[in-house]
Amino acid sequence: RALHPDVLLLDIAMPGVDGIAVARALTALDPSPVVIFVTAFDQFAVAAFEVEAVDYLMKPVDPIRLQRAVDRTRVHLEQREARPK
């Protein structure tokens, strides 16, 4: 929270807490960071989008696919900034 990141790249499997739980907790922040999941677990994709992840990348990450995720994130942030407050 102290860093106020715009974007987070999260894995599903992390020590102590899973990435879905982290993303769910981040939705309480205003504005919440954009989340891109980068993981080896394909079975959590639906849960990732339920917590409003912008993208879900599978390891090993294809550089072209990563670029599309970054582009999508940039658009998402620009649209969020353009919204009336």
C-alpha positions in Angstrom: 0.0 0.0 0.0 2.8 2.4 0.8 4.2 2.2 -2.7 0.9 2.8 -4.6 1.8 0.7 -7.7 -0.1 1.2 -10.9 0.5 -2.3 -12.1 1.3 -5.6 -10.4 2.5 -8.8 -12.0 1.4 -11.6 -9.7 1.8 -15.4 -9.6 -0.9 -17.7 -8.2 1.5 -19.7 -6.0 3.3 -17.4 -3.5 4.5 -17.9 0.0 1.9 -17.3 2.7 -1.0 -16.1 0.4 -2.0 -16.9 -3.1 -2.2 -14.3 -5.9 -5.9 -14.5 -6.1 -6.3 -13.5 -2.5 -3.8 -10.6 -3.0 -5.7 -9.4 -6.0 -9.0 -9.6 -4.2 -7.6 -7.5 -1.3 -6.3 -4.9 -3.8 -9.8 -4.3 -5.1 -10.5 -2.4 -1.9 -8.0 0.2 -2.8 -9.0 3.3 -4.8 -7.6 3.3 -7.3 -6.6 -0.4 -7.2 -3.5 -1.5 -9.1 -4.0 -3.2 -12.4 -3.2 -6.9 -12.0 -1.6 -9.2 -14.6 -1.2 -12.8 -13.5 1.9 -14.6 -14.7 1.7 -18.2 -13.7 2.1 -21.9 -14.6 -1.4 -22.7 -13.4 -4.1 -22.6 -16.1 -6.9 -23.7 -13.8 -7.1 -20.3 -12.0 -7.9 -18.1 -15.1 -11.6 -17.8 -14.3 -10.9 -16.8 -10.7 -8.3 -14.3 -11.9 -10.8 -12.5 -14.1 -13.4 -12.5 -11.3 -11.0 -10.3 -9.3 -10.7 -8.1 -12.4 -7.2 -9.1 -13.6 -6.4 -7.4 -16.9 -4.6 -10.4 -18.3 -3.5 -13.9 -17.4 -0.2 -15.1 -18.9 1.1 -18.6 -18.8 4.8 -19.4 -18.1 7.0 -19.5 -20.0 5.8 -16.1 -21.1 5.9 -15.4 -24.8 7.4 -11.9 -25.3 4.7 -11.0 -27.9 2.0 -12.1 -25.5 3.6 -10.0 -22.7 3.6 -7.0 -24.9 -0.1 -7.4 -25.6 -0.7 -7.6 -21.9 1.3 -4.4 -21.3 -0.6 -2.6 -24.1 -3.9 -3.7 -22.7 -2.8 -2.5 -19.3 -1.8 0.9 -20.7 -5.2 1.3 -22.3 -6.9 0.3 -19.1 -5.0 2.9 -17.1 -5.6 5.6 -19.7 -9.3 4.9 -19.7 -9.4 5.0 -15.9 -7.6 8.3 -15.8 -10.1 9.8 -18.3 -13.1 8.9 -16.2 -14.7 11.8 -14.3 -14.0 11.7 -10.6 
